[in-house]
């Protein structure tokens, strides 16, 4: 069985699902990227079972987007489940989403 690639593009629903796993210690996680001008609080994620955090956003237009997760209003983290990443210019990484 092939693991689901993340973020997961739901073609029929026309949405994109972002998930970050095993983040039990976080109190707040949000999604930010070039698709929302890196606004830290615009896309809050929902806490689920086993420390998972999820959000589903409407489908984006075709293109290349960069994103990260913003944790507890103090720490940026790339999507470690997405192998596509590029340097962020500040000694870290941006995750890449191509539609």
KARA-V969048 format. One record per residue. N is the residue number from 0. RES is the residue in one small letter. PHI is phi in whole degrees, -180 to 180 (999 if undefined). NEAR is the number of other C-alpha atoms within 12 Angstrom. Layout:
N;RES;PHI;NEAR  N;RES;PHI;NEAR
This chain:
0;x;999;3  1;x;-81;4  2;x;-70;9  3;x;-69;14  4;x;-75;19  5;x;-118;26  6;x;-64;35  7;x;-97;28  8;x;-94;23  9;x;-89;20  10;x;-65;13  11;x;-69;10  12;x;-82;13  13;x;58;16  14;x;-134;19  15;x;-127;26  16;x;-107;28  17;x;-109;39  18;x;-137;36  19;x;-123;35  20;x;-98;25  21;x;57;17  22;x;-118;25  23;x;-62;18  24;x;-78;15  25;x;-75;25  26;x;-102;20  27;x;-153;27  28;x;-135;37  29;x;-134;37  30;x;-108;43  31;x;-145;33  32;x;-174;29  33;x;-65;22  34;x;-73;27  35;x;-132;20  36;x;60;16  37;x;59;21  38;x;-70;19  39;x;-70;27  40;x;-113;21  41;x;-76;19  42;x;-125;30  43;x;-67;26  44;x;-96;32  45;x;-99;24  46;x;-79;23  47;x;-121;20  48;x;-71;14  49;x;55;14  50;x;77;20  51;x;-82;22  52;x;-124;32  53;x;-136;30  54;x;-153;27  55;x;-121;25  56;x;-117;25  57;x;-62;20  58;x;-54;23  59;x;-96;22  60;x;-63;14  61;x;-55;10  62;x;158;13  63;x;-114;19  64;x;-126;25  65;x;-113;30  66;x;-154;37  67;x;-150;42  68;x;-102;40  69;x;-112;31  70;x;-109;28  71;x;49;21  72;x;56;19  73;x;-148;15  74;x;-134;17  75;x;-91;27  76;x;-145;28  77;x;-73;33  78;x;-81;33  79;x;-69;25  80;x;-87;22  81;x;-104;28  82;x;-72;16  83;x;-85;23  84;x;-152;23  85;x;-137;22  86;x;-57;16  87;x;-92;19  88;x;84;8  89;x;-133;9  90;x;71;9  91;x;-138;16  92;x;-132;23  93;x;-106;31  94;x;-78;32  95;x;-115;28  96;x;-125;33  97;x;-117;23  98;x;-104;20
